[in-house]
């Protein structure tokens, strides 16, 4: 009987321990995201974040402007800048790259 109690206690502790050590995801708003937060995001979501942060209303884009489909180049540029300054905000990096002309997100027609 004593072995049964010990075995049950061991089994219960093994089942509960992953729940105790699991970290809850820290909610991050894209507008407030730092470069280190951006670099931690899965690569599949990075293009969407770059385009969301750039926002059509924030960079003076009009309805006659077409969005560029090539996402690899802009995202790679943002990743490169974010690796150099991980504490900077993602929105400031996207804005700086766009204003320097190093980040082409839109084709003006």
Secondary structure, 3 states (H helix, E strand, C coil): CHHHHHHHHHHHHHHHHHHHHCCCCCCCCHHHCEHHHHHHCCHHHHHHHHHHHHCCCCCCCCCCEEECCCCHHHHHHHHHHHHHCCCCEHHHHHHHHHHHCCCCCEEEC
